[in-house]
């Protein structure tokens, strides 16, 4: 096992975690962005399973948040403001009238401090950042630590931790777009997904949570048993249509299964299982991904990757009954998501 370090144009550094199976995860200190993830297929061939730019300079804008750490709050905050303890906080309006993924200068735009490490059976990176009171409109000085860990069982773990000196909203996630076909050979139409969820949060036409839940039974959002993403892309129901003919919805986990999500691609034989202590996730199927951006393998197109944004719900800032994003002063925010790669049996 090893950690390799490369200078990128004298401005950033890229760190590559490599295990004894040959699996590797590459990360740049800008945005904590995962630029590449090489995973074996059923024949042992290592191929990239995430979307990344060919030219690193394109990450400076990165409108689709490829591979980035997201914060302080992942997702959309309605109206770009919230009320906390009787005070109204105004945030960056970077998604029409709304606030998205921490704003234009969120954690995806931060140069993180990175400390590589190695143990007897893991390699990893400890990323740290101090977000000052008022950054992006958020209250409190927030100390954040995100740890990327790769072991020899082809498990990639992301540990999130944070503390604040004031009460503040926080829910962190990673915005990698997965494509198990390998090297973006195919779109994700034939990916089969299982999600331990019976309810989603309904969206309005601007992709803002309505405050209402929808039972998934007898809909294309019912992933309690494995089904292909293609079915939702072709469904003309209201919720699929408002998301751009696909998925961009928050699934609330039942917490009945060890793995909240499983993803398989029969052709490559790759299987991804996701375990987390987060209360839910946004599954986004790149419905709005524009054509023609130059990637490491070819060019971007709609439905090229799927994001599993494990997190709490920013809708909780405006509606009761949703998983809270509030962190009290002096308390610790601590969450974990584990991505385990194997072969379909």
HELIX and SHEET records of a PDB file:
HELIX    1   1 UNK A   56  UNK A   60  5                                   5    
HELIX    2   2 UNK A   78  UNK A   80  5                                   3    
HELIX    3   3 UNK A  107  UNK A  109  5                                   3    
HELIX    4   4 UNK A  135  UNK A  137  5                                   3    
HELIX    5   5 UNK A  230  UNK A  234  1                                   5    
HELIX    6   6 UNK A  238  UNK A  242  1                                   5    
HELIX    7   7 UNK A  314  UNK A  317  5                                   4    
SHEET    1   A 5 UNK A   2  UNK A   8  0                                        
SHEET    2   A 5 UNK A  12  UNK A  18 -1                                        
SHEET    3   A 5 UNK A  24  UNK A  28 -1                                        
SHEET    4   A 5 UNK A  34  UNK A  40 -1                                        
SHEET    5   A 5 UNK A  46  UNK A  48 -1                                        
SHEET    1   B 2 UNK A  69  UNK A  70  0                                        
SHEET    2   B 2 UNK A 173  UNK A 174 -1                                        
SHEET    1   C 2 UNK A  76  UNK A  77  0                                        
SHEET    2   C 2 UNK A  99  UNK A 100 -1                                        
SHEET    1   D 2 UNK A  81  UNK A  84  0                                        
SHEET    2   D 2 UNK A  87  UNK A  90 -1                                        
SHEET    1   E 9 UNK A 113  UNK A 118  0                                        
SHEET    2   E 9 UNK A 122  UNK A 131 -1                                        
SHEET    3   E 9 UNK A 142  UNK A 151 -1                                        
SHEET    4   E 9 UNK A 155  UNK A 164 -1                                        
SHEET    5   E 9 UNK A 332  UNK A 343 -1                                        
SHEET    6   E 9 UNK A 270  UNK A 276 -1                                        
SHEET    7   E 9 UNK A 261  UNK A 265 -1                                        
SHEET    8   E 9 UNK A 192  UNK A 195 -1                                        
SHEET    9   E 9 UNK A 227  UNK A 228 -1                                        
SHEET    1   F 2 UNK A 168  UNK A 169  0                                        
SHEET    2   F 2 UNK A 326  UNK A 327 -1                                        
SHEET    1   G 6 UNK A 177  UNK A 178  0                                        
SHEET    2   G 6 UNK A 306  UNK A 311 -1                                        
SHEET    3   G 6 UNK A 280  UNK A 284 -1                                        
SHEET    4   G 6 UNK A 248  UNK A 253 -1                                        
SHEET    5   G 6 UNK A 197  UNK A 203 -1                                        
SHEET    6   G 6 UNK A 209  UNK A 215 -1                                        
END                                                                             
